[in-house]
């Protein structure tokens, strides 16, 4: 009887020790979550603006732009992979001139987009237009209004981008990629969403 009691005590002690060790063992590591896809900068929306120098005109923009870093190589040293601001998408412009009754239109393909907070600048090459803009690069800035403020837009062909040649001749300056003035006009109808993202790392 004594030997049987001793065996039971030993068995119980061993079981308790195993249970304690199991409880103290670290839990199996959770499976690592897949890495999140890099955030991509974009601008989307459409709106009517109030341009102070032609307040009676009906001027509208639509933008659908998304950054596609390092996708448009340039044939110059150092830019073989393109730029971190390479982008794709489309801009459309509609301008009804009240005084003449003429409606100007243009459709352009996005080639560059960069964001800083809720402000973005983008450029696009005009593909079709009834204003003679085909082949011209245009620059546009968009500010996504915050804290109840209005959205805003700026554009390169109205109050900015004047250049002077060495002989003093004044001409409209060329627009480089992602170059646009500050968003100087207010969106009065509609709106835009700017999704900011940091510049993509250099491919390596």
N, CA, C and O of each residue as an XYZ file, in Angstrom:
816
protein
N       0.845     -1.208      0.000
C       0.000      0.000      0.000
C       0.873      1.247      0.000
O       0.596      2.230     -0.688
N       1.926      1.175      0.787
C       2.832      2.315      0.875
C       3.480      2.585     -0.474
O       3.591      3.733     -0.904
N       3.916      1.491     -1.151
C       4.545      1.668     -2.469
C       3.565      2.254     -3.469
O       3.933      3.082     -4.303
N       2.279      1.808     -3.378
C       1.262      2.327     -4.293
C       1.025      3.806     -4.064
O       0.883      4.571     -5.018
N       0.981      4.218     -2.791
C       0.781      5.635     -2.477
C       1.956      6.463     -2.992
O       1.771      7.563     -3.514
N       3.161      5.924     -2.839
C       4.348      6.647     -3.303
C       4.308      6.824     -4.809
O       4.668      7.878     -5.334
N       3.854      5.752     -5.516
C       3.775      5.833     -6.969
C       2.765      6.877     -7.398
O       3.002      7.614     -8.355
N       1.629      6.949     -6.694
C       0.611      7.940     -7.028
C       1.110      9.355     -6.794
O       0.843     10.262     -7.582
N       1.849      9.531     -5.684
C       2.399     10.869     -5.381
C       3.384     11.297     -6.457
O       3.367     12.435     -6.925
N       4.254     10.348     -6.840
C       5.260     10.671     -7.861
C       4.584     11.000     -9.188
O       4.973     11.948     -9.870
N       3.550     10.198     -9.561
C       2.839     10.425    -10.814
C       2.144     11.777    -10.805
O       2.167     12.503    -11.799
N       1.520     12.115     -9.665
C       0.833     13.404     -9.558
C       1.800     14.559     -9.652
O       1.513     15.569    -10.294
N       2.964     14.409     -9.005
C       3.968     15.474     -9.047
C       4.482     15.678    -10.466
O       4.660     16.810    -10.917
N       4.723     14.555    -11.175
C       5.207     14.649    -12.552
C       4.185     15.330    -13.451
O       4.539     16.148    -14.301
N       2.898     14.983    -13.255
C       1.847     15.591    -14.071
C       1.766     17.085    -13.825
O       1.608     17.868    -14.761
N       1.878     17.488    -12.539
C       1.832     18.908    -12.205
C       3.008     19.653    -12.810
O       2.866     20.786    -13.271
N       4.198     18.996    -12.806
C       5.390     19.635    -13.361
C       5.236     19.839    -14.867
O       5.583     20.894    -15.399
N       4.707     18.811    -15.551
C       4.494     18.931    -16.998
C       3.510     20.053    -17.300
O       3.721     20.842    -18.221
N       2.412     20.120    -16.504
C       1.417     21.168    -16.720
C       2.023     22.549    -16.515
O       1.708     23.483    -17.253
N       2.891     22.684    -15.518
C       3.526     23.970    -15.250
C       4.453     24.372    -16.385
O       4.497     25.530    -16.801
N       5.210     23.358    -16.886
C       6.119     23.660    -17.986
C       5.364     24.077    -19.249
O       5.787     24.987    -19.961
N       4.239     23.401    -19.521
C       3.440     23.742    -20.698
C       2.876     25.147    -20.571
O       2.865     25.913    -21.534
N       2.398     25.483    -19.351
C       1.825     26.809    -19.135
C       2.873     27.899    -19.266
O       2.581     29.002    -19.728
N       4.114     27.581    -18.852
C       5.177     28.584    -18.888
C       5.805     28.721    -20.263
O       6.483     29.712    -20.536
N       5.592     27.742    -21.134
C       6.216     27.799    -22.461
C       5.670     28.975    -23.256
O       4.478     29.270    -23.171
N       6.511     29.649    -24.023
C       6.019     30.783    -24.831
C       5.031     30.317    -25.889
O       5.163     29.234    -26.459
N       4.044     31.161    -26.135
C       3.062     30.824    -27.151
C       3.720     30.808    -28.511
O       4.637     31.590    -28.762
N       3.269     29.927    -29.402
C       3.859     29.904    -30.739
C       3.714     31.259    -31.423
O       2.679     31.919    -31.326
N       4.771     31.651    -32.110
C       4.767     32.957    -32.770
C       3.665     33.019    -33.818
O       3.457     32.077    -34.582
N       2.962     34.154    -33.837
C       1.919     34.335    -34.843
C       2.558     34.478    -36.212
O       3.662     35.009    -36.332
N       1.886     34.017    -37.223
C       2.395     34.128    -38.585
C       2.570     35.600    -38.939
O       1.690     36.424    -38.687
N       3.706     35.910    -39.519
C       3.973     37.300    -39.883
C       2.964     37.764    -40.927
O       2.715     37.081    -41.920
N       2.388     38.940    -40.681
C       1.417     39.489    -41.633
C       2.147     39.893    -42.903
O       3.272     40.389    -42.839
N       1.526     39.690    -44.047
C       2.178     40.106    -45.291
C       2.435     41.598    -45.308
O       1.630     42.383    -44.807
N       3.565     41.986    -45.887
C       3.918     43.410    -45.928
C       2.879     44.191    -46.724
O       2.446     43.773    -47.798
N       2.494     45.328    -46.173
C       1.507     46.157    -46.854
C       2.104     46.737    -48.132
O       3.288     47.072    -48.181
N       1.279     46.848    -49.154
C       1.739     47.426    -50.413
C       2.081     48.899    -50.192
O       1.397     49.581    -49.430
N       3.126     49.397    -50.846
C       3.485     50.817    -50.681
C       2.318     51.729    -51.050
O       1.588     51.470    -52.008
N       2.159     52.777    -50.289
C       1.098     53.744    -50.579
C       1.415     54.483    -51.869
O       2.560     54.864    -52.113
N       0.407     54.678    -52.682
C       0.592     55.330    -53.972
C      -0.116     56.678    -53.966
O      -1.286     56.766    -53.594
N       0.586     57.722    -54.375
C      -0.009     59.055    -54.442
C      -1.014     59.120    -55.593
O      -0.815     58.516    -56.647
N      -2.092     59.864    -55.367
C      -3.101     60.003    -56.417
C      -3.896     61.289    -56.213
O      -3.923     61.859    -55.122
N      -4.542     61.728    -57.290
C      -5.483     62.849    -57.257
C      -6.676     62.455    -58.110
O      -6.521     62.060    -59.265
N      -7.861     62.565    -57.536
C      -9.068     62.202    -58.281
C     -10.202     63.166    -57.944
O     -10.346     63.614    -56.806
N     -10.999     63.472    -58.962
C     -12.175     64.309    -58.735
C     -12.423     65.254    -59.886
O     -11.776     65.182    -60.931
N     -13.371     66.138    -59.671
C     -13.718     67.121    -60.679
C     -14.430     68.289    -60.042
O     -15.104     68.130    -59.024
N     -14.288     69.454    -60.629
C     -14.935     70.616    -60.039
C     -14.932     71.825    -60.936
O     -14.168     71.914    -61.897
N     -15.806     72.758    -60.600
C     -15.898     74.063    -61.253
C     -15.147     75.071    -60.405
O     -15.232     75.036    -59.177
N     -14.410     75.972    -61.049
C     -13.623     76.952    -60.299
C     -14.133     78.366    -60.541
O     -14.831     78.646    -61.516
N     -13.758     79.244    -59.620
C     -14.027     80.670    -59.784
C     -12.704     81.348    -60.107
O     -11.843     81.491    -59.238
N     -12.541     81.772    -61.379
C     -11.320     82.451    -61.797
C     -11.566     83.953    -61.712
O     -12.439     84.463    -62.415
N     -10.827     84.676    -60.877
C     -11.149     86.079    -60.597
C     -11.086     87.010    -61.804
O     -11.712     88.069    -61.776
N     -10.344     86.652    -62.877
C     -10.233     87.534    -64.031
C     -11.286     87.259    -65.101
O     -11.379     87.992    -66.085
N     -12.071     86.217    -64.913
C     -13.220     85.967    -65.796
C     -14.292     85.264    -64.967
O     -14.615     84.101    -65.210
N     -14.843     85.989    -63.978
C     -15.747     85.364    -63.005
C     -17.057     84.852    -63.602
O     -17.739     84.039    -62.979
N     -17.417     85.317    -64.804
C     -18.668     84.863    -65.408
C     -18.488     83.599    -66.261
O     -19.468     82.981    -66.678
N     -17.250     83.227    -66.511
C     -16.994     82.043    -67.332
C     -17.233     80.759    -66.542
O     -17.130     80.731    -65.316
N     -17.550     79.713    -67.271
C     -17.742     78.386    -66.682
C     -16.479     77.576    -66.966
O     -16.236     77.169    -68.102
N     -15.679     77.346    -65.926
C     -14.397     76.647    -66.080
C     -14.409     75.407    -65.198
O     -14.664     75.488    -63.997
N     -14.131     74.258    -65.807
C     -14.185     72.993    -65.066
C     -12.939     72.148    -65.343
O     -12.373     72.178    -66.435
N     -12.540     71.407    -64.331
C     -11.433     70.460    -64.450
C     -11.885     69.091    -63.941
O     -12.658     68.999    -62.987
N     -11.399     68.041    -64.580
C     -11.489     66.703    -63.990
C     -10.085     66.114    -64.007
O      -9.325     66.303    -64.957
N      -9.756     65.398    -62.941
C      -8.420     64.814    -62.798
C      -8.553     63.379    -62.307
O      -9.292     63.098    -61.364
N      -7.829     62.481    -62.958
C      -7.723     61.095    -62.496
C      -6.262     60.696    -62.681
O      -5.865     60.235    -63.751
N      -5.467     60.876    -61.627
C      -4.017     60.711    -61.731
C      -3.511     59.784    -60.637
O      -3.983     59.820    -59.501
N      -2.540     58.952    -61.002
C      -1.942     58.014    -60.049
C      -0.452     57.914    -60.323
O      -0.025     57.788    -61.471
N       0.333     57.970    -59.253
C       1.782     57.883    -59.394
C       2.195     56.457    -59.778
O       1.669     55.479    -59.247
N       3.143     56.362    -60.710
C       3.706     55.072    -61.135
C       5.219     55.215    -61.180
O       5.793     55.330    -62.263
N       5.880     55.210    -60.020
C       7.316     55.533    -59.958
C       8.175     54.659    -60.858
O       7.934     53.463    -61.017
N       9.189     55.297    -61.442
C      10.232     54.610    -62.212
C       9.669     53.809    -63.389
O      10.097     52.679    -63.622
N       8.741     54.364    -64.114
C       8.147     53.640    -65.248
C       8.350     54.330    -66.590
O       7.967     53.781    -67.623
N       8.948     55.530    -66.600
C       9.092     56.268    -67.857
C      10.543     56.699    -68.043
O      10.906     57.838    -67.749
N      11.368     55.777    -68.533
C      12.797     56.110    -68.687
C      13.037     57.245    -69.673
O      12.311     57.407    -70.654
N      14.078     58.029    -69.384
C      14.485     59.127    -70.253
C      15.849     58.788    -70.852
O      16.679     58.177    -70.180
N      16.091     59.175    -72.100
C      17.362     58.830    -72.755
C      18.507     59.751    -72.363
O      19.213     60.280    -73.222
N      18.686     59.937    -71.063
C      19.798     60.751    -70.567
C      20.414     60.034    -69.375
O      19.707     59.328    -68.655
N      21.715     60.197    -69.149
C      22.376     59.519    -68.026
C      21.729     59.863    -66.688
O      21.450     61.026    -66.398
N      21.498     58.841    -65.889
C      20.917     59.019    -64.570
C      19.410     58.900    -64.526
O      18.828     58.766    -63.450
N      18.768     58.949    -65.691
C      17.311     58.849    -65.717
C      16.834     57.628    -66.507
O      15.706     57.586    -66.998
N      17.723     56.640    -66.616
C      17.372     55.441    -67.377
C      16.178     54.707    -66.770
O      15.458     54.003    -67.479
N      15.965     54.865    -65.470
C      14.833     54.201    -64.804
C      13.599     55.093    -64.695
O      12.564     54.669    -64.182
N      13.712     56.318    -65.176
C      12.601     57.245    -65.030
C      12.728     58.078    -63.771
O      13.833     58.306    -63.277
N      11.598     58.534    -63.249
C      11.561     59.404    -62.071
C      10.627     58.830    -61.003
O       9.702     58.086    -61.328
N      10.860     59.168    -59.737
C       9.934     58.699    -58.694
C       8.557     59.333    -58.812
O       7.600     58.868    -58.193
N       8.455     60.393    -59.604
C       7.183     61.106    -59.778
C       6.449     60.722    -61.065
O       5.429     61.329    -61.394
N       6.951     59.730    -61.792
C       6.241     59.272    -62.995
C       4.805     58.920    -62.625
O       4.541     58.410    -61.536
N       3.890     59.196    -63.536
C       2.473     58.995    -63.222
C       1.690     58.722    -64.496
O       2.186     58.890    -65.610
N       0.459     58.298    -64.295
C      -0.437     58.055    -65.421
C      -1.814     58.607    -65.067
O      -2.103     58.908    -63.908
N      -2.654     58.733    -66.087
C      -4.011     59.224    -65.851
C      -4.399     60.260    -66.880
O      -3.800     60.351    -67.952
N      -5.407     61.038    -66.540
C      -5.970     61.966    -67.519
C      -6.503     63.224    -66.840
O      -7.018     63.186    -65.723
N      -6.361     64.335    -67.552
C      -6.941     65.617    -67.155
C      -7.830     66.098    -68.288
O      -7.449     66.018    -69.456
N      -9.006     66.593    -67.953
C      -9.847     67.247    -68.961
C     -10.155     68.665    -68.499
O     -10.333     68.923    -67.309
N     -10.215     69.578    -69.465
C     -10.455     70.992    -69.183
C     -11.603     71.471    -70.054
O     -11.663     71.185    -71.250
N     -12.502     72.197    -69.437
C     -13.668     72.765    -70.128
C     -13.750     74.235    -69.741
O     -13.765     74.566    -68.556
N     -13.805     75.120    -70.738
C     -13.874     76.560    -70.451
C     -14.872     77.207    -71.406
O     -14.620     77.318    -72.606
N     -15.991     77.626    -70.863
C     -16.991     78.359    -71.643
C     -16.750     79.847    -71.441
O     -16.832     80.348    -70.320
N     -16.447     80.568    -72.551
C     -16.177     81.996    -72.506
C     -17.501     82.753    -72.700
O     -18.074     82.750    -73.790
N     -17.966     83.384    -71.650
C     -19.270     84.041    -71.685
C     -19.338     85.146    -72.739
O     -20.353     85.278    -73.422
N     -18.284     85.936    -72.881
C     -18.310     87.077    -73.799
C     -18.436     86.657    -75.264
O     -19.091     87.340    -76.052
N     -17.813     85.537    -75.629
C     -17.800     85.125    -77.035
C     -18.719     83.945    -77.329
O     -19.088     83.713    -78.481
N     -19.089     83.199    -76.290
C     -19.891     82.002    -76.493
C     -19.086     80.792    -76.935
O     -19.652     79.744    -77.245
N     -17.753     80.938    -76.965
C     -16.881     79.832    -77.373
C     -16.614     78.910    -76.187
O     -16.450     79.371    -75.057
N     -16.572     77.598    -76.454
C     -16.228     76.621    -75.427
C     -14.912     75.956    -75.796
O     -14.825     75.230    -76.786
N     -13.897     76.211    -74.992
C     -12.592     75.587    -75.216
C     -12.479     74.296    -74.426
O     -12.907     74.229    -73.274
N     -11.903     73.270    -75.041
C     -11.732     71.987    -74.368
C     -10.326     71.451    -74.622
O      -9.687     71.782    -75.621
N      -9.868     70.629    -73.708
C      -8.582     69.944    -73.878
C      -8.592     68.672    -73.052
O      -9.181     68.613    -71.972
N      -7.932     67.663    -73.577
C      -7.761     66.400    -72.862
C      -6.280     66.055    -72.889
O      -5.652     66.073    -73.948
N      -5.719     65.740    -71.723
C      -4.278     65.538    -71.626
C      -3.961     64.303    -70.794
O      -4.722     63.926    -69.902
N      -2.822     63.676    -71.099
C      -2.370     62.482    -70.396
C      -1.332     62.862    -69.342
O      -0.344     63.534    -69.636
N      -1.576     62.419    -68.117
C      -0.676     62.719    -66.993
C       0.698     62.094    -67.228
O       0.804     60.944    -67.653
N       1.753     62.871    -66.944
C       3.094     62.299    -67.020
C       3.883     62.468    -65.718
O       4.961     61.890    -65.576
N       3.367     63.248    -64.771
C       4.110     63.471    -63.526
C       3.153     63.876    -62.412
O       2.195     64.615    -62.642
N       3.418     63.386    -61.204
C       2.590     63.715    -60.035
C       3.452     63.659    -58.785
O       4.192     62.698    -58.571
N       3.351     64.695    -57.963
C       4.043     64.697    -56.675
C       3.125     65.341    -55.644
O       2.389     66.277    -55.960
N       3.170     64.842    -54.416
C       2.294     65.345    -53.359
C       3.107     65.817    -52.163
O       4.227     65.366    -51.925
N       2.506     66.740    -51.421
C       3.050     67.199    -50.155
C       1.871     67.477    -49.254
O       1.223     68.515    -49.386
N       1.576     66.556    -48.326
C       0.344     66.691    -47.552
C      -0.849     66.591    -48.475
O      -0.918     65.696    -49.317
N      -1.785     67.504    -48.319
C      -2.997     67.482    -49.131
C      -2.896     68.364    -50.383
O      -3.911     68.736    -50.972
N      -1.663     68.692    -50.780
C      -1.454     69.463    -51.995
C      -0.663     68.629    -52.994
O       0.267     67.913    -52.622
N      -1.040     68.727    -54.260
C      -0.350     67.972    -55.306
C      -0.075     68.881    -56.493
O      -0.844     69.799    -56.776
N       1.027     68.617    -57.184
C       1.253     69.234    -58.487
C       1.396     68.111    -59.500
O       1.957     67.054    -59.210
N       0.876     68.363    -60.692
C       0.939     67.357    -61.751
C       1.087     68.055    -63.091
O       0.731     69.223    -63.248
N       1.618     67.318    -64.048
C       1.698     67.820    -65.408
C       1.128     66.777    -66.346
O       1.068     65.590    -66.025
N       0.707     67.250    -67.523
C       0.092     66.365    -68.506
C       0.347     66.898    -69.908
O       0.431     68.107    -70.123
N       0.468     65.978    -70.853
C       0.665     66.328    -72.251
C      -0.685     66.331    -72.965
O      -1.420     65.344    -72.935
N      -0.999     67.458    -73.607
C      -2.302     67.592    -74.269
C      -2.328     66.721    -75.524
O      -1.436     66.790    -76.370
N      -3.370     65.906    -75.618
C      -3.545     65.020    -76.775
C      -4.574     65.569    -77.757
O      -4.369     65.515    -78.969
N      -5.669     66.092    -77.241
C      -6.694     66.673    -78.112
C      -7.153     67.997    -77.527
O      -7.259     68.153    -76.311
N      -7.426     68.955    -78.419
C      -7.862     70.272    -77.967
C      -8.419     71.048    -79.160
O      -7.980     70.854    -80.293
N      -9.376     71.915    -78.901
C      -9.854     72.817    -79.958
C      -9.276     74.223    -79.787
O      -9.782     75.193    -80.351
N      -8.190     74.309    -78.987
C      -7.542     75.606    -78.747
C      -6.101     75.617    -79.237
O      -5.348     76.539    -78.922
N      -5.707     74.598    -80.008
C      -4.345     74.547    -80.539
C      -3.305     74.132    -79.513
O      -2.139     74.499    -79.652
N      -3.682     73.385    -78.495
C      -2.764     72.996    -77.438
C      -2.110     71.637    -77.663
O      -1.297     71.221    -76.837
N      -2.429     70.932    -78.739
C      -1.891     69.589    -78.925
C      -0.363     69.576    -78.810
O       0.318     70.416    -79.398
N       0.162     68.618    -78.051
C       1.597     68.498    -77.856
C       2.163     69.393    -76.782
O       3.370     69.369    -76.541
N       1.335     70.177    -76.131
C       1.781     71.103    -75.088
C       1.676     70.446    -73.715
O       0.702     69.753    -73.420
N       2.696     70.672    -72.874
C       2.602     70.190    -71.489
C       1.983     71.288    -70.643
O       2.376     72.451    -70.735
N       1.011     70.913    -69.819
C       0.362     71.860    -68.915
C       0.611     71.439    -67.468
O       0.772     70.254    -67.175
N       0.642     72.419    -66.574
C       0.861     72.148    -65.154
C      -0.353     72.548    -64.335
O      -0.940     73.607    -64.555
N      -0.724     71.696    -63.391
C      -1.892     71.936    -62.541
C      -1.533     71.592    -61.101
O      -0.852     70.600    -60.840
N      -1.997     72.420    -60.172
C      -1.862     72.107    -58.752
C      -3.251     71.933    -58.148
O      -4.208     72.587    -58.562
N      -3.344     71.040    -57.164
C      -4.616     70.752    -56.500
C      -4.395     70.733    -54.998
O      -3.454     70.111    -54.505
N      -5.272     71.424    -54.274
C      -5.240     71.393    -52.813
C      -6.567     70.846    -52.300
O      -7.633     71.406    -52.556
N      -6.473     69.748    -51.576
C      -7.651     69.117    -50.974
C      -7.966     69.877    -49.688
O      -7.223     69.786    -48.710
N      -9.066     70.625    -49.692
C      -9.389     71.481    -48.555
C      -9.506     70.718    -47.248
O     -10.059     69.619    -47.215
N      -8.991     71.294    -46.177
C      -9.026     70.670    -44.859
C      -9.738     71.589    -43.865
O      -9.803     72.804    -44.050
N     -10.266     70.977    -42.811
C     -10.955     71.711    -41.738
C     -12.069     72.606    -42.297
O     -12.256     73.739    -41.853
N     -12.790     72.079    -43.265
C     -13.911     72.825    -43.815
C     -13.551     73.822    -44.900
O     -14.436     74.463    -45.468
N     -12.260     73.965    -45.199
C     -11.841     74.902    -46.233
C     -12.136     74.367    -47.617
O     -12.276     73.156    -47.788
N     -12.237     75.242    -48.614
C     -12.543     74.799    -49.976
C     -11.341     74.135    -50.632
O     -10.197     74.399    -50.261
N     -11.604     73.275    -51.607
C     -10.539     72.775    -52.463
C     -10.071     73.922    -53.360
O     -10.797     74.892    -53.575
N      -8.848     73.795    -53.878
C      -8.294     74.858    -54.706
C      -7.510     74.256    -55.872
O      -7.051     73.116    -55.806
N      -7.366     75.047    -56.946
C      -6.624     74.619    -58.135
C      -5.787     75.787    -58.648
O      -6.195     76.945    -58.556
N      -4.621     75.473    -59.185
C      -3.815     76.435    -59.921
C      -3.468     75.841    -61.270
O      -3.450     74.619    -61.420
N      -3.190     76.689    -62.266
C      -2.849     76.166    -63.583
C      -1.850     77.092    -64.254
O      -1.808     78.289    -63.973
N      -1.043     76.520    -65.149
C       0.164     77.185    -65.634
C      -0.051     78.207    -66.735
O       0.876     78.954    -67.049
N      -1.230     78.272    -67.334
C      -1.383     79.094    -68.540
C      -2.143     80.398    -68.327
O      -2.481     81.056    -69.312
N      -2.423     80.797    -67.114
C      -3.258     81.978    -66.914
C      -2.498     83.155    -66.307
O      -2.407     84.211    -66.933
N      -1.960     83.001    -65.120
C      -1.357     84.139    -64.421
C       0.117     83.906    -64.112
O       0.718     84.677    -63.364
N       0.701     82.866    -64.670
C       2.090     82.526    -64.348
C       2.803     82.032    -65.596
O       2.217     81.968    -66.677
N       4.080     81.682    -65.433
C       4.856     81.017    -66.474
C       5.183     81.922    -67.661
O       5.002     81.535    -68.815
N       5.661     83.116    -67.371
C       6.165     84.029    -68.411
C       7.687     83.975    -68.398
O       8.311     84.015    -67.338
N       8.271     83.886    -69.575
C       9.734     83.816    -69.689
C      10.219     84.968    -70.571
O       9.462     85.492    -71.388
N      11.469     85.355    -70.402
C      12.063     86.433    -71.198
C      13.311     85.918    -71.897
O      14.203     85.357    -71.260
N      13.371     86.112    -73.215
C      14.535     85.700    -73.981
C      15.657     86.725    -73.815
O      15.405     87.844    -73.367
N      16.908     86.355    -74.174
C      18.032     87.306    -74.034
C      17.817     88.626    -74.759
O      18.362     89.654    -74.357
N      17.006     88.604    -75.852
C      16.790     89.859    -76.589
C      15.649     90.687    -76.005
O      15.281     91.719    -76.565
N      15.079     90.233    -74.865
C      14.007     90.966    -74.221
C      12.612     90.544    -74.639
O      11.626     91.042    -74.095
N      12.515     89.634    -75.598
C      11.208     89.153    -76.040
C      10.548     88.343    -74.929
O      11.170     87.455    -74.345
N       9.278     88.654    -74.639
C       8.535     87.934    -73.605
C       7.731     86.817    -74.249
O       6.982     87.056    -75.197
N       7.880     85.599    -73.741
C       7.173     84.435    -74.274
C       6.628     83.616    -73.119
O       7.031     83.784    -71.968
N       5.703     82.723    -73.451
C       5.220     81.797    -72.434
C       6.278     80.729    -72.214
O       6.758     80.122    -73.172
N       6.640     80.496    -70.971
C       7.693     79.542    -70.669
C       7.245     78.097    -70.825
O       6.057     77.783    -70.754
N       8.233     77.219    -71.042
C       7.937     75.791    -71.123
C       7.632     75.258    -69.722
O       8.151     75.764    -68.727
N       6.795     74.244    -69.660
C       6.432     73.623    -68.389
C       7.205     72.318    -68.250
O       7.051     71.413    -69.070
N       8.036     72.218    -67.215
C       8.750     70.974    -66.945
C       7.878     70.007    -66.160
O       6.811     70.380    -65.673
N       8.327     68.776    -66.038
C       7.542     67.768    -65.342
C       7.259     68.187    -63.897
O       8.154     68.629    -63.177
N       6.027     68.042    -63.499
C       5.538     68.338    -62.142
C       5.640     69.812    -61.753
O       5.541     70.142    -60.571
N       5.837     70.702    -62.726
C       5.924     72.122    -62.424
C       4.559     72.781    -62.597
O       3.948     72.688    -63.662
N       4.086     73.447    -61.543
C       2.794     74.133    -61.579
C       2.789     75.225    -60.521
O       3.488     75.107    -59.515
N       2.005     76.299    -60.730
C       1.919     77.357    -59.715
C       1.104     76.894    -58.518
O       0.476     75.836    -58.556
N       1.117     77.683    -57.468
C       0.306     77.366    -56.289
C      -1.177     77.346    -56.667
O      -1.576     77.992    -57.636
N      -1.992     76.609    -55.910
C      -3.432     76.533    -56.209
C      -4.149     77.835    -55.851
O      -4.615     78.009    -54.725
N      -4.233     78.754    -56.830
C      -4.679     80.119    -56.554
C      -6.175     80.350    -56.756
O      -6.667     81.433    -56.438
N      -6.916     79.366    -57.276
C      -8.349     79.549    -57.486
C      -9.149     78.596    -56.604
O      -8.666     77.534    -56.211
N     -10.369     78.993    -56.306
C     -11.217     78.206    -55.410
C     -12.195     77.337    -56.202
O     -12.779     77.777    -57.191
N     -12.357     76.107    -55.749
C     -13.352     75.205    -56.335
C     -14.706     75.539    -55.723
O     -14.875     75.482    -54.505
N     -15.666     75.884    -56.568
C     -16.982     76.301    -56.074
C     -18.026     75.196    -56.166
O     -19.073     75.270    -55.522
N     -17.742     74.179    -56.960
C     -18.680     73.058    -57.093
C     -17.879     71.791    -57.374
O     -16.948     71.803    -58.179
N     -18.245     70.701    -56.707
C     -17.482     69.471    -56.849
C     -16.327     69.446    -55.865
O     -16.372     70.118    -54.835
N     -15.297     68.678    -56.174
C     -14.158     68.603    -55.270
C     -13.164     67.543    -55.702
O     -13.416     66.755    -56.613
N     -12.006     67.548    -55.008
C     -10.900     66.659    -55.347
C     -10.375     65.971    -54.090
O     -10.401     66.532    -52.994
N      -9.901     64.747    -54.277
C      -9.274     64.003    -53.186
C      -7.813     63.781    -53.523
O      -7.483     63.144    -54.523
N      -6.937     64.315    -52.676
C      -5.498     64.112    -52.828
C      -5.061     63.052    -51.826
O      -5.242     63.214    -50.619
N      -4.487     61.970    -52.334
C      -3.919     60.927    -51.474
C      -2.406     61.085    -51.505
O      -1.777     60.779    -52.518
N      -1.806     61.565    -50.401
C      -0.366     61.798    -50.416
C       0.423     60.511    -50.176
O      -0.083     59.549    -49.598
N       1.654     60.519    -50.625
C       2.563     59.393    -50.390
C       3.994     59.895    -50.493
O       4.263     60.817    -51.263
N       4.935     59.302    -49.723
C       6.323     59.715    -49.848
C       6.892     59.277    -51.188
O       6.352     58.384    -51.840
N       7.984     59.909    -51.594
C       8.640     59.522    -52.832
C       9.144     58.092    -52.734
O       9.648     57.670    -51.693
N       9.005     57.355    -53.819
C       9.434     55.956    -53.845
C      10.943     55.855    -53.755
O      11.643     56.714    -54.291
N      11.471     54.827    -53.090
C      12.937     54.660    -53.013
C      13.530     54.362    -54.389
O      12.848     53.875    -55.290
N      14.817     54.667    -54.521
C      15.510     54.399    -55.772
C      15.608     52.901    -55.973
O      16.028     52.188    -55.062
N      15.228     52.397    -57.155
C      15.321     50.951    -57.371
C      16.783     50.503    -57.337
O      17.672     51.179    -57.855
N      17.004     49.347    -56.715
C      18.384     48.895    -56.587
C      18.502     47.403    -56.691
O      19.605     46.864    -56.603
